[in-house]
Amino acid sequence: QVCAQLCRRPCYCPWVPPRCPRGSPLVLDGCGCCKICARRLGEPCDFLHVCDQSQGLVCDYSTVPAGTGATCNFEDGEEGCEVNGRVYRDGEVFQPSCKLQCRCLDGGFTCVPLCQEDVR
């Protein structure tokens, strides 16, 4: 019943899809009508403005009082890190550049250099 109230039929979408920030894919809104930018970790979300499911994010209503909105968070309380617009899972190893190797751990990350220091 709530879905029927929020979703107008037929769909009315802009002709040109939005340009999304880096790391935020185009997805269908909660009504399955229009292409929108997926919300990222920590961003506000609701029924229409959906989170980036490819990063394992869900709209989490548990962290806010009822009726005041929600934020995108990992499913089942899973920890993760967002670096340069990309979300990494807890324990995942990644290279943000050719000079660093990092590991996501408990919502933060630590990095080690991959190149030797030039000691001149």
Short mmCIF file of the C-alpha atoms (twelve columns), coordinates in Angstrom:
data_MODEL
# 
_entry.id   MODEL 
# 
loop_
_atom_site.group_PDB 
_atom_site.id 
_atom_site.type_symbol 
_atom_site.label_atom_id 
_atom_site.label_alt_id 
_atom_site.label_comp_id 
_atom_site.label_asym_id 
_atom_site.label_seq_id 
_atom_site.Cartn_x 
_atom_site.Cartn_y 
_atom_site.Cartn_z 
_atom_site.pdbx_PDB_model_num 
ATOM 1   C CA . GLN A 1   0.000  0.000  0.000   1 
ATOM 2   C CA . VAL A 2   2.834  2.446  0.831   1 
ATOM 3   C CA . CYS A 3   4.575  1.507  -2.420  1 
ATOM 4   C CA . ALA A 4   1.446  2.340  -4.414  1 
ATOM 5   C CA . GLN A 5   1.291  5.791  -2.793  1 
ATOM 6   C CA . LEU A 6   4.952  6.620  -3.549  1 
ATOM 7   C CA . CYS A 7   5.128  5.249  -7.094  1 
ATOM 8   C CA . ARG A 8   3.232  7.101  -9.773  1 
ATOM 9   C CA . ARG A 9   2.271  5.232  -12.928 1 
ATOM 10  C CA . PRO A 10  3.140  5.768  -15.665 1 
ATOM 11  C CA . CYS A 11  6.718  6.720  -14.847 1 
ATOM 12  C CA . TYR A 12  7.847  10.282 -15.502 1 
ATOM 13  C CA . CYS A 13  11.640 10.374 -15.769 1 
ATOM 14  C CA . PRO A 14  14.055 13.014 -17.063 1 
ATOM 15  C CA . TRP A 15  15.170 12.427 -20.662 1 
ATOM 16  C CA . VAL A 16  18.840 12.553 -19.709 1 
ATOM 17  C CA . PRO A 17  19.932 10.290 -16.839 1 
ATOM 18  C CA . PRO A 18  21.852 12.011 -14.020 1 
ATOM 19  C CA . ARG A 19  25.658 12.156 -13.972 1 
ATOM 20  C CA . CYS A 20  26.750 10.216 -10.923 1 
ATOM 21  C CA . PRO A 21  29.782 10.909 -8.740  1 
ATOM 22  C CA . ARG A 22  32.681 8.502  -9.155  1 
ATOM 23  C CA . GLY A 23  31.958 5.158  -7.539  1 
ATOM 24  C CA . SER A 24  28.173 5.618  -7.608  1 
ATOM 25  C CA . PRO A 25  26.473 3.564  -10.361 1 
ATOM 26  C CA . LEU A 26  23.187 4.341  -12.111 1 
ATOM 27  C CA . VAL A 27  20.401 2.123  -10.736 1 
ATOM 28  C CA . LEU A 28  16.623 2.015  -10.894 1 
ATOM 29  C CA . ASP A 29  14.818 3.908  -8.139  1 
ATOM 30  C CA . GLY A 30  12.731 2.071  -5.539  1 
ATOM 31  C CA . CYS A 31  9.706  2.157  -7.849  1 
ATOM 32  C CA . GLY A 32  11.644 0.492  -10.649 1 
ATOM 33  C CA . CYS A 33  10.941 3.529  -12.836 1 
ATOM 34  C CA . CYS A 34  13.763 6.012  -13.293 1 
ATOM 35  C CA . LYS A 35  17.540 5.748  -13.312 1 
ATOM 36  C CA . ILE A 36  19.138 7.461  -10.310 1 
ATOM 37  C CA . CYS A 37  22.597 7.520  -8.732  1 
ATOM 38  C CA . ALA A 38  22.919 4.820  -6.081  1 
ATOM 39  C CA . ARG A 39  23.522 6.182  -2.596  1 
ATOM 40  C CA . ARG A 40  26.878 5.396  -0.988  1 
ATOM 41  C CA . LEU A 41  28.017 4.463  2.517   1 
ATOM 42  C CA . GLY A 42  26.703 6.983  5.079   1 
ATOM 43  C CA . GLU A 43  24.495 8.861  2.606   1 
ATOM 44  C CA . PRO A 44  20.783 9.393  3.316   1 
ATOM 45  C CA . CYS A 45  18.372 6.944  1.724   1 
ATOM 46  C CA . ASP A 46  14.691 6.027  1.629   1 
ATOM 47  C CA . PHE A 47  12.278 3.892  -0.397  1 
ATOM 48  C CA . LEU A 48  12.917 5.850  -3.622  1 
ATOM 49  C CA . HIS A 49  16.610 6.724  -3.151  1 
ATOM 50  C CA . VAL A 50  18.236 3.304  -2.929  1 
ATOM 51  C CA . CYS A 51  21.705 2.291  -1.713  1 
ATOM 52  C CA . ASP A 52  24.415 0.717  -3.853  1 
ATOM 53  C CA . GLN A 53  23.625 -2.991 -3.509  1 
ATOM 54  C CA . SER A 54  26.724 -3.922 -5.544  1 
ATOM 55  C CA . GLN A 55  28.771 -2.672 -2.563  1 
ATOM 56  C CA . GLY A 56  26.633 -4.668 -0.096  1 
ATOM 57  C CA . LEU A 57  24.791 -1.578 1.201   1 
ATOM 58  C CA . VAL A 58  21.212 -1.443 2.486   1 
ATOM 59  C CA . CYS A 59  19.043 1.413  3.737   1 
ATOM 60  C CA . ASP A 60  19.496 1.182  7.510   1 
ATOM 61  C CA . TYR A 61  16.627 2.613  9.578   1 
ATOM 62  C CA . SER A 62  17.947 1.202  12.873  1 
ATOM 63  C CA . THR A 63  20.365 4.057  13.614  1 
ATOM 64  C CA . VAL A 64  17.811 6.893  13.562  1 
ATOM 65  C CA . PRO A 65  14.562 7.687  15.403  1 
ATOM 66  C CA . ALA A 66  11.405 6.556  13.602  1 
ATOM 67  C CA . GLY A 67  10.338 8.776  10.731  1 
ATOM 68  C CA . THR A 68  13.552 10.814 10.500  1 
ATOM 69  C CA . GLY A 69  15.150 9.008  7.566   1 
ATOM 70  C CA . ALA A 70  17.875 6.431  7.201   1 
ATOM 71  C CA . THR A 71  21.443 6.022  5.957   1 
ATOM 72  C CA . CYS A 72  23.189 3.531  3.705   1 
ATOM 73  C CA . ASN A 73  25.076 0.975  5.745   1 
ATOM 74  C CA . PHE A 74  26.474 -2.526 5.389   1 
ATOM 75  C CA . GLU A 75  24.026 -5.379 5.790   1 
ATOM 76  C CA . ASP A 76  24.084 -7.277 9.093   1 
ATOM 77  C CA . GLY A 77  26.339 -4.750 10.809  1 
ATOM 78  C CA . GLU A 78  29.278 -5.671 8.583   1 
ATOM 79  C CA . GLU A 79  32.181 -3.199 8.845   1 
ATOM 80  C CA . GLY A 80  33.816 -1.652 5.793   1 
ATOM 81  C CA . CYS A 81  35.839 1.289  4.494   1 
ATOM 82  C CA . GLU A 82  35.171 3.899  1.838   1 
ATOM 83  C CA . VAL A 83  38.292 5.110  0.018   1 
ATOM 84  C CA . ASN A 84  38.129 7.396  -3.034  1 
ATOM 85  C CA . GLY A 85  34.414 6.656  -3.493  1 
ATOM 86  C CA . ARG A 86  34.850 2.864  -3.422  1 
ATOM 87  C CA . VAL A 87  33.702 0.671  -0.541  1 
ATOM 88  C CA . TYR A 88  35.907 -2.191 0.641   1 
ATOM 89  C CA . ARG A 89  34.767 -5.006 2.923   1 
ATOM 90  C CA . ASP A 90  36.353 -5.698 6.289   1 
ATOM 91  C CA . GLY A 91  39.592 -7.655 5.750   1 
ATOM 92  C CA . GLU A 92  39.823 -6.791 2.043   1 
ATOM 93  C CA . VAL A 93  43.280 -5.859 0.692   1 
ATOM 94  C CA . PHE A 94  43.419 -3.145 -1.995  1 
ATOM 95  C CA . GLN A 95  45.860 -0.853 -3.806  1 
ATOM 96  C CA . PRO A 96  44.693 2.784  -4.030  1 
ATOM 97  C CA . SER A 97  47.881 3.536  -6.031  1 
ATOM 98  C CA . CYS A 98  50.888 1.664  -7.392  1 
ATOM 99  C CA . LYS A 99  52.878 2.830  -4.351  1 
ATOM 100 C CA . LEU A 100 50.548 1.636  -1.552  1 
ATOM 101 C CA . GLN A 101 48.869 -1.578 -0.456  1 
ATOM 102 C CA . CYS A 102 46.112 -1.190 2.141   1 
ATOM 103 C CA . ARG A 103 43.861 -3.399 4.255   1 
ATOM 104 C CA . CYS A 104 40.378 -2.478 5.470   1 
ATOM 105 C CA . LEU A 105 39.937 -3.348 9.145   1 
ATOM 106 C CA . ASP A 106 37.100 -2.445 11.539  1 
ATOM 107 C CA . GLY A 107 35.932 0.552  9.510   1 
ATOM 108 C CA . GLY A 108 39.436 2.009  9.068   1 
ATOM 109 C CA . PHE A 109 42.390 1.143  6.900   1 
ATOM 110 C CA . THR A 110 46.156 0.762  7.218   1 
ATOM 111 C CA . CYS A 111 48.646 0.989  4.359   1 
ATOM 112 C CA . VAL A 112 52.212 -0.122 3.690   1 
ATOM 113 C CA . PRO A 113 54.481 1.286  0.968   1 
ATOM 114 C CA . LEU A 114 55.259 -0.985 -1.997  1 
ATOM 115 C CA . CYS A 115 58.242 1.046  -3.221  1 
ATOM 116 C CA . GLN A 116 61.609 1.346  -1.560  1 
ATOM 117 C CA . GLU A 117 62.515 4.776  -0.283  1 
ATOM 118 C CA . ASP A 118 64.984 6.680  -2.419  1 
ATOM 119 C CA . VAL A 119 67.758 7.349  0.113   1 
ATOM 120 C CA . ARG A 120 69.716 9.958  -1.831  1 
# 
